[in-house]
Amino acid sequence: MSVSSPTGPTGSAAASGPHAPPGSVRWALAGLAGAMLLSSLGTSVAQVALPTLAEAFGASFPAVQWVVLGYLLAVTSLLVAAGRLGDLVGRRRLMLGGLAVFTGASLLCGLAPGLWALVAARVAQGVGAAVMMALTMALVGGTVPKERTGSAMGLLGTVSAVGTALGPSLGGLLVTGLGWRAVFLLNVPLAAATWAIVRRQLPADHPHPTTASTIRFDHAGTAVLAATLTAYALAMTLGGGPSTTLNLALLTAAALGALLFVRIEARTAAPLLRPALLRRPGLGAGLTTSALVSTVMMTTLVVGPFHLSGALGLSAAVSGPAMSTGPAVAALTGIPAGRLVDRLGAPAMTRLGLAVMATGCAALAVLPASSGVPGYLAPLAATTAGYALFQTANNAGVMADVDSDQRGTVSGVLGLSRNLGLVTGTSVMGAVFAYAVGTGDLATAPPADVAAGTRTVFAVAAALSAAALLVAASATRRERPGRA
């Protein structure tokens, strides 16, 4: 797969500089891993502080939810724009700016005098995180030799899983020991150290004289896409269900926004996202499978707590460590998965990861509740290992042959596909589970009904994984020499 685009003055400016010297590659990867860890922690660490925030500010739970939603909406709506801007002005330069914004916003979060000041600071923190998420993978191409790309992607996947798993437990310790402000203030020294490493170790952006007239940014497309994604994310998180007026209004706005965005991109001279880019078989398949797989993985997070407590009767003290099995497996699998990708190639490992995921979900769909905790955790571990292998291989495959002046954009779109899958999975797979259980009050549902709901939702997850496998296999066949 080769993603091509016109090369102009700004493209040269955005092109990756030479790879970092061998002695500094590890430090450069440490900087990128730090950015990935911070953005992952930003998503997961604040969840556990919500009850404390509601008490501290005397606010309702729907109000304090905006501490999480503000961050999520900022990240989701700005990923593509951040990636494109990095292509135009220089990815290292913009990464440093994103880290600076994240650092300052984290300080403001920790010093916030009221709830809505905290929410505003969290939105600013999400802006910095969007830059970090969009550019981390794009910067790998200018930092790591091509034959080590898989290992680098595996490391970033491991760090992301560690951040996701560490967030709730670390947040709980900080809230209990130091108060809720420590949850956000902890980011300040970590982000400052990451900024220093990135500034010192990442290769400089390829120098090229630019002027305001040579850098053209699609402001209209960016605004419409951000509004569209915000409407969709709100529909998936606050809409209240597919039949509510608010949900229908938000989904309608998102659909109209998507149509308007396509129309703008077809007419503008310097589009945010070139339609031809998404028609590339390898890229289109990579984005589609990423969204499907992220939807599947949300199933484990949405259903897991209810199955462990409702169907298997575990206490909260036991369910917590059991829920950490998935992130732990992902963290342990990431680096070995990267080495497999380097040795055997991204397409084959992408298909293998999807096949393992489909098998794990199918096992969860057929195993009875009488198989107990091992009968749930073993297929869950297989599913998560397959996900780690897929994620590493898919990221490496999508980014491998992208033209240098499009790496930021493609990395941003790849991150967006993953985020959309996560927010869709939270809503849709949660609705499937509730429907299969047969009651809206999952906490009081009979164990047999919860177990039946678990089997149903994982049957859907297995079907989605199988569909992703078919998409990946079809794309591979189309890209073989001699095939159309």
C-alpha positions in Angstrom: 0.0 0.0 0.0 1.3 3.4 -0.9 -0.4 6.5 0.2 0.5 9.3 -2.0 -0.3 13.0 -2.1 1.0 16.1 -3.9 4.3 17.2 -2.6 4.5 20.9 -2.1 6.5 23.3 0.0 4.8 22.5 3.2 5.1 18.7 2.6 8.9 19.1 2.5 8.8 21.0 5.7 6.8 18.3 7.3 8.9 15.4 6.1 10.7 13.5 8.6 14.3 14.3 9.2 17.0 11.7 9.3 16.6 8.9 11.7 18.0 9.6 15.2 21.6 8.3 15.8 21.6 4.7 17.1 22.7 5.9 20.6 19.7 8.2 21.0 17.0 5.9 19.5 16.2 4.5 22.9 15.9 7.9 24.5 13.8 9.1 21.6 11.4 6.1 22.0 11.4 6.8 25.8 10.1 10.3 25.0 7.4 9.0 22.7 6.5 6.3 25.2 6.2 9.0 27.9 3.7 11.0 25.7 1.7 7.8 25.1 1.6 7.0 28.8 0.5 10.5 29.7 -2.4 10.6 27.2 -3.5 7.1 28.4 -3.3 8.1 32.0 -5.3 11.2 31.2 -8.2 9.1 30.0 -8.3 6.5 32.9 -6.9 8.2 36.0 -9.7 10.7 36.6 -12.5 8.1 36.6 -11.9 7.0 40.1 -11.9 10.6 41.4 -15.5 11.4 40.3 -17.2 10.5 43.6 -14.7 12.6 45.5 -15.1 15.5 43.1 -18.9 15.3 43.5 -18.5 15.6 47.3 -15.8 18.3 47.1 -17.8 20.6 44.8 -21.3 19.6 46.0 -22.1 18.7 42.4 -24.3 16.0 40.9 -22.8 12.9 39.3 -23.9 14.0 35.7 -22.1 17.3 36.3 -18.8 15.8 37.4 -19.0 13.4 34.5 -17.9 16.4 32.4 -14.4 16.1 33.9 -14.0 12.9 31.9 -16.2 13.8 29.0 -14.5 17.2 28.4 -11.2 15.4 28.0 -12.6 12.7 25.8 -14.5 15.1 23.5 -11.4 17.3 23.0 -9.2 14.3 22.1 -11.7 12.7 19.8 -12.7 15.9 17.9 -9.1 17.2 17.4 -7.0 14.1 16.5 -7.2 14.5 12.7 -6.6 18.2 12.8 -3.6 17.8 15.1 -2.1 15.2 12.8 -2.6 17.4 9.8 -1.2 20.4 11.5 1.9 18.4 12.5 2.4 17.6 8.8 2.3 21.3 7.9 4.4 22.9 10.7 6.6 20.1 11.8 5.7 17.1 14.0 8.5 17.5 16.6 7.6 21.2 17.0 3.9 20.5 17.5 4.6 17.6 19.8 6.6 20.0 22.1 3.7 22.4 21.9 1.2 19.7 22.8 3.3 18.6 25.8 3.6 22.1 27.0 -0.2 22.6 26.8 -0.8 19.3 28.6 1.7 20.3 31.3 0.1 23.7 31.9 -3.4 22.3 31.7 -2.5 19.6 34.3 -1.3 22.4 36.7 -4.5 24.3 36.2 -6.6 21.1 36.9 -4.8 20.7 40.2 -5.3 24.3 41.1 -8.9 24.6 39.9 -11.1 26.6 42.3 -14.4 25.1 41.1 -15.9 22.3 39.0 -16.3 24.2 35.8 -12.8 25.6 36.0 -11.6 22.0 36.3 -13.7 21.0 33.3 -12.2 23.8 31.2 -8.7 22.8 32.2 -9.5 19.2 31.4 -10.6 20.3 27.9 -7.3 22.1 27.5 -5.5 19.0 28.7 -7.4 17.0 26.1 -6.2 19.4 23.4 -2.6 18.6 24.4 -3.4 14.9 24.6 -4.9 15.0 21.1 -1.6 16.3 19.7 0.4 13.7 21.6 -1.8 10.8 20.5 -1.9 12.0 16.8 1.8 12.5 16.5 3.4 9.7 18.5 3.1 7.0 15.9 3.9 9.5 13.1 7.2 10.4 14.8 8.2 6.8 14.9 8.8 6.9 11.1 11.5 9.6 11.4 13.1 8.1 14.6 13.3 4.3 14.2 14.8 2.3 11.4 12.1 0.6 9.3 13.1 -2.9 10.3 12.4 -2.0 13.9 9.1 -0.3 13.4 7.1 -3.3 14.7 9.1 -3.4 17.9 8.6 0.4 18.4 4.8 0.0 17.8 4.7 -2.9 20.3 6.5 -0.7 22.9 3.9 2.1 22.4 1.1 -0.4 22.7 2.5 -1.8 25.9 2.9 1.6 27.4 -0.7 2.5 26.4 -2.0 -0.7 28.1 0.0 0.0 31.2 -1.4 3.6 31.3 -5.0 2.2 31.0 -4.4 -0.4 33.7 -2.5 1.8 36.0 -4.9 4.7 35.9 -7.7 3.5 38.2 -5.4 2.0 40.8 -3.0 5.0 40.8 -5.9 7.4 40.9 -7.4 5.6 43.9 -4.1 5.7 45.8 -3.6 9.4 45.1 -7.2 10.4 46.0 -7.0 8.4 49.2 -3.6 9.5 50.3 -3.2 13.1 48.9 -6.6 14.2 47.7 -8.1 14.7 44.2 -5.7 17.5 43.2 -2.8 15.1 43.2 -4.4 13.1 40.4 -3.8 16.0 38.1 -0.6 17.5 39.6 1.2 14.2 39.2 1.2 14.9 35.4 3.2 18.1 35.8 6.6 16.7 36.5 6.0 13.6 34.3 5.0 15.8 31.3 7.9 18.3 31.9 10.4 15.4 31.9 8.9 14.0 28.7 9.1 17.5 27.1 12.8 17.7 27.9 13.5 14.2 26.5 11.5 14.9 23.3 13.3 18.3 22.8 16.7 16.8 23.3 16.4 13.4 21.6 13.9 13.6 18.7 15.4 14.5 15.3 14.7 18.1 14.3 12.0 18.7 11.7 13.4 18.8 8.2 14.2 22.5 7.7 12.4 24.3 4.9 11.6 28.0 4.6 7.8 28.5 4.9 5.6 31.5 4.9 2.0 32.0 5.9 1.0 31.8 2.2 2.6 28.3 1.7 0.9 26.8 4.8 -2.7 26.2 4.0 -4.9 24.7 6.7 -8.5 23.6 6.2 -10.2 25.7 8.9 -13.7 25.1 7.6 -13.2 21.3 7.3 -11.6 21.2 10.8 -14.5 23.1 12.4 -17.1 20.9 10.8 -15.3 17.7 11.6 -14.8 18.7 15.2 -18.5 19.5 15.6 -19.5 16.3 13.9 -17.3 14.1 16.1 -18.5 16.0 19.2 -22.1 15.4 18.3 -21.4 11.7 17.7 -19.4 11.2 20.9 -22.1 13.0 22.9 -24.8 10.8 21.3 -22.8 7.7 22.4 -22.1 8.9 25.9 -24.9 11.2 27.0 -27.7 10.5 24.5 -29.6 8.2 26.9 -30.4 5.5 24.4 -31.3 5.2 20.7 -34.9 6.2 21.1 -34.5 9.4 23.1 -35.0 12.8 21.4 -31.6 14.0 22.5 -29.9 11.0 21.0 -31.7 11.2 17.7 -31.0 14.9 17.5 -27.3 14.4 18.1 -27.0 11.5 15.6 -28.9 13.5 13.0 -26.5 16.4 13.6 -23.5 14.1 13.2 -24.9 12.6 10.0 -25.5 16.0 8.5 -22.1 17.2 9.6 -20.4 14.2 8.0 -22.1 15.0 4.7 -21.1 18.6 4.9 -17.5 17.6 5.7 -17.3 15.4 2.6 -18.7 18.3 0.5 -16.1 20.7 1.9 -13.2 18.3 1.5 -14.2 17.7 -2.2 -14.1 21.4 -3.0 -11.2 22.9 -0.9 -7.8 23.3 -2.4 -6.0 22.0 0.7 -8.3 19.5 2.4 -7.9 18.4 5.9 -8.4 14.8 4.8 -8.1 13.9 1.1 -11.0 11.5 0.1 -8.6 9.6 -2.1 -6.5 8.8 0.9 -9.3 6.7 2.5 -9.9 4.8 -0.8 -6.5 3.1 -0.5 -7.3 -0.6 0.2 -4.7 -1.1 2.9 -5.4 2.2 4.7 -9.2 1.8 4.4 -9.0 -1.7 5.8 -6.7 -0.7 8.6 -9.0 2.0 9.7 -12.1 -0.2 9.4 -10.6 -3.1 11.4 -9.2 -0.7 14.0 -12.7 0.7 14.7 -14.3 -2.8 14.8 -11.6 -4.2 17.1 -11.9 -1.2 19.5 -15.6 -1.7 19.6 -15.0 -5.4 20.5 -12.5 -4.5 23.2 -14.9 -2.2 24.9 -17.1 -5.2 25.4 -14.6 -6.7 27.9 -14.6 -3.4 29.9 -18.4 -2.8 29.8 -19.5 -6.4 30.4 -16.7 -7.7 32.6 -17.6 -6.1 35.9 -21.3 -7.2 35.7 -20.4 -10.7 34.7 -17.8 -11.1 37.5 -20.1 -9.8 40.2 -23.6 -10.7 38.8 -23.0 -14.1 37.2 -20.0 -15.3 39.1 -20.7 -13.7 42.5 -17.3 -12.1 43.0 -16.8 -9.3 45.5 -15.5 -5.9 44.4 -12.1 -6.7 46.0 -11.8 -9.8 43.8 -13.3 -8.4 40.6 -10.8 -5.5 40.5 -7.7 -7.7 40.1 -9.6 -10.0 37.8 -10.5 -7.1 35.5 -6.8 -6.2 35.4 -6.0 -9.4 33.6 -6.8 -8.0 30.2 -4.5 -4.9 30.4 -1.8 -7.0 32.1 -1.8 -9.4 29.1 -1.8 -6.5 26.7 1.2 -5.0 28.5 3.1 -8.3 28.5 2.3 -9.1 24.8 3.1 -5.8 23.2 6.9 -6.0 22.8 6.9 -9.7 21.8 4.2 -8.9 19.3 6.3 -6.1 17.8 9.2 -8.5 17.3 6.9 -10.9 15.5 5.7 -8.2 13.2 9.3 -7.2 12.4 10.1 -10.9 11.6 7.0 -12.2 9.9 5.4 -9.0 8.5 2.4 -6.8 9.4 -0.3 -8.4 7.2 0.2 -11.9 8.4 0.3 -10.8 12.1 -2.8 -8.6 11.6 -4.8 -11.6 10.4 -3.4 -13.9 13.2 -4.3 -11.3 15.8 -7.8 -11.0 14.5 -8.2 -14.8 14.3 -7.1 -15.2 18.0 -9.5 -12.4 19.0 -12.5 -14.1 17.2 -11.6 -17.4 18.8 -11.4 -15.9 22.3 -14.8 -14.1 21.9 -16.4 -17.2 20.5 -15.2 -19.2 23.5 -16.7 -16.5 25.8 -19.9 -16.8 23.9 -20.3 -20.6 24.4 -18.7 -21.3 27.8 -21.3 -21.7 30.6 -21.1 -19.7 33.8 -20.3 -23.0 35.6 -16.8 -22.8 34.1 -16.2 -20.2 36.8 -13.5 -17.5 36.9 -10.9 -19.5 34.9 -13.5 -20.1 32.2 -13.9 -16.4 31.8 -10.3 -15.2 32.3 -8.6 -17.7 30.0 -10.6 -16.7 26.8 -10.3 -13.0 27.9 -6.6 -13.4 28.1 -6.5 -14.9 24.6 -8.7 -12.1 23.2 -6.5 -9.5 24.7 -3.3 -11.1 23.4 -4.9 -11.2 20.0 -5.8 -7.5 20.3 -2.2 -6.6 21.3 -0.8 -8.5 18.3 -3.4 -6.9 15.9 -2.9 -3.4 17.2 0.9 -3.6 16.8 0.7 -5.1 13.4 -2.1 -2.9 12.1 -0.4 0.3 13.3 2.9 -0.7 11.7 1.2 -1.8 8.5 -0.9 1.4 8.1 2.1 3.7 8.8 4.7 1.7 6.9 4.2 3.1 3.4 2.6 6.5 4.1 4.3 9.4 2.4 6.3 11.5 4.9 4.1 14.6 4.4 0.9 12.6 5.3 2.2 10.6 8.4 0.7 13.0 10.9 -2.7 13.0 9.2 -2.8 9.2 8.8 -1.7 8.7 12.4 -4.5 11.1 13.5 -7.1 9.3 11.5 -5.9 6.0 12.9 -6.2 7.3 16.4 -9.7 8.6 15.6 -10.9 5.2 14.3 -9.8 3.7 17.6 -11.5 6.4 19.7 -14.7 6.1 17.7 -14.7 2.4 18.2 -14.2 2.8 21.9 -17.1 5.3 22.3 -19.3 3.2 20.0 -18.5 0.1 21.9 -19.4 1.6 25.2 -22.9 2.6 24.0 -23.8 -0.1 21.5 -22.3 -3.2 23.2 -23.7 -1.9 26.5 -27.1 -1.7 25.0 -26.8 -5.2 23.5 -25.9 -6.5 26.9 -28.7 -4.8 28.7 -31.2 -6.0 26.0 -29.9 -9.6 26.3 -30.1 -9.6 30.1 -33.7 -8.3 29.8 -33.6 -5.6 32.4 -32.3 -2.1 32.7 -31.3 -2.7 36.4 -28.3 -4.9 35.8 -27.3 -4.8 39.5 -30.4 -6.8 40.5 -30.6 -9.2 37.5 -30.5 -12.9 38.2 -27.1 -14.6 37.7 -28.5 -16.8 34.9 -29.7 -13.8 33.0 -26.4 -11.9 33.4 -24.6 -15.0 32.1 -26.9 -15.3 29.1 -26.4 -11.6 28.3 -22.6 -12.1 28.5 -22.8 -15.0 26.0 -25.0 -12.9 23.6 -22.8 -9.9 23.6 -19.6 -11.9 23.1 -21.3 -13.7 20.2 -21.8 -10.3 18.6 -18.1 -9.4 19.4 -17.0 -12.7 17.8 -19.0 -11.8 14.6 -17.4 -8.3 14.6 -13.9 -9.8 15.0 -14.6 -12.2 12.1 -15.8 -9.3 10.0 -12.6 -7.5 10.7 -10.6 -10.6 9.7 -12.5 -10.8 6.4 -11.8 -7.1 5.7 -8.1 -7.5 6.4 -7.8 -10.7 4.3 -9.6 -9.0 1.4 -7.3 -6.0 1.5 -4.2 -8.3 1.5 -5.5 -10.1 -1.6 -6.1 -6.8 -3.4 -2.6 -5.6 -2.7 -0.8 -8.6 -4.0 1.0 -8.1 -7.3 -1.1 -8.9 -10.2 -4.3 -8.4 -8.4 -6.7 -5.4 -8.9 
